Amino acid sequence: MSDDPKDVSTEDDHFDLESFDLPQLRKAVEDQDAQRVFELFDPLHPADIADILEQIGAEQRRALVHLYGTEFDGDILSELDENIRDEVVGYLRPEVLAEAVRDMDSDDVVDLLEDLDESQHDVILEALEEDERDAARQALSYPEYSAGRLMQREFVAVPEDWTVGQTIDLMRTADDLPDQFYHVFLVTPEHVPTGYVTLGRLLSSKRDTALADILEDSFRTFELDEEEGDVAYAFNQYHLISAPVVDADDRLVGVITIDDAMAVLDEEHEEDLLRMAGAGEGSLSDGVLETTWQRLPWLGVNLGTAIIASLVIAIFEATIETLVALAVLMPIIASMGGNAGTQSMAVAVRGLATRDLTGANVWRVIRRETFVGLLNGVIFAVVMGVVGYVWFGSMMLAGVIAAAMVINLVVAGLSGIGLPALLDRLGVDPALASGTFVTTVTDVVGFFAFLGLATMLLL
């Protein structure tokens, strides 16, 4: 191997939307140059094509979908954002849509169907074989966000008393194997799964080896109505690659794979992030009115809590009129408390989402965050004490803002952890409501402590 760095190959062919020639694509669409569109899209993964469709405007998207024509496949549909996917499905000719759906895994078909209008269901279902159509209808009958909706029906299952040789022979001759799979499932005559074998162990074992002798320890099953969030947690916690789904009689009916489980985790984390910011569950593809409506409720709640904080300030109106310096320093107290509370709240919401924060350790974490708030409060109390003295020349005022800083940062740490944990215990999504409550607490306590101490000590 050459030591010359120039001879070392690098991965330069990964997709980067900023480096993709969007102007060329737009020009090809305007010129109705289908061949140029094919050339630009040919080296791209379906996920990359989906990203491009999400980036361009609606009119260009319509023209591009029509131009791309029969090359449009199901993998692109499965990668699209839900709102854009509904739009694109409406642009596709029925025969193109039908062909695209035939290439999709059963779980992707269900995911597509549950996001479409009832009027579009028939077009999708008619494109499927009868058994696939029945399976899709049955999957839609399961509860939303359940394992039954998440699973796919393509899997490999063999009798539990088979050997490696028998299994390999089956896979070589079968014409209906999944395109991709990692495990071979062992089942009883009643089709109850009892374990699984990885393809790696299967191919590295002798033909006369019993499958029961090379089973994996990570095997576990999920029920049809189990929450998909619980499924995704189990995949992440126990490092699962795939897992069987069973019905009420414990019979194998489907398989959940890691890509679908991780997609659920990503969606939940994204929802938590957006909810913490009060941005609803929107995406970049949402329209102005839809986005406005999603954000309006929590802006209204925030207005109400801001009024509460203002009422606290109004109580000390005479104090503020006497000491104008207080009006200058108040935003510092509120800002520091709000930021400290948000830091603790982020730790709490993440811990609740990953189930690391539980009833067993919540008090330990609350104590830790309270002491962190105390220590940070003392540090910044010294800083603000010096700033207050240098700025206004009053040792007493410096002491007041220092004391208020300590009080507010301690309360911020306590409320940042305690309020999300309490909301979770009450069955309220902590990501949805914590931000507003924590900000309100830190504002009210910060203003009350600062202005109250000022009233007692400076007047």
CORBEL-V657595 format. One line per field, one symbol per residue. ss: DSSP state (~ for helix, > for strand, _ for the rest). phi: phi as a letter, one per 30 degrees, with the letter a starting at -180 (. if undefined). A space follows every 50 residues. Layout:
# CORBEL-V657595
ss = ???
phi = ???
This chain:
# CORBEL-V657595
ss = ____~~~______________~~~~~~~~~___~~~~~~~~~___~~~~~ ~~~~~__~~~~~~~~~~~~~~__~~~~~~__~~~~~~~~~~__~~~~~~~ ~~___~~~~~~~~~~__~~~~~~~~~___~~~~~~~~~~~_____>~~~~ _>____>>>___>~~~~~~~~~~_________>>>>>____>>>>>>>~~ ~~~~_____>~~~~______>>>___>~~~~~~~~~~~___>>>>>____ >>>>>>>~~~~~~~~~~~~~~~~~~~___________~~~~~~~~~~~~~ ~~~~~~~~~~~~~~~_~~~~~~__~~~~~~~~~~~~~~~~~~~~~~~~~~ ~~~~_______~~~~~~~~~~~~~~~~~~~~~~~~~~~~~~~__~~~~~~ ~~~~~~~~~~~~~~~~~~~~~~~~~____~~~~~~~~~~~~~~~~~~~~~ ~~~~~~~~_
phi = .dddeddddbdccddbedcdddeddddddddhcddddedddedcdedddd edddddddddddddddddhdddcdddedcdeedddeddeddddedddddd ddddddddddedddccdedcdddddddcdeddddddddddddedicdddd dcccacbbedcdceddddddddcdcbdddbabccccbdedicdclbbddd dddccdddddeddbdddddacbdecddddddddddddchdcaadccddci ddbabccddddddddddddddddddddicibdbdddddddddddceeddd dddddddddddddddcedddddcdeddddeeddddddddddddddddddd ddddidcbddbddddddddddddddddddddddddddddddcibdddddd ddddddddddddddddcddeddddddicddddcdeddddddddddddddd ddddddccc
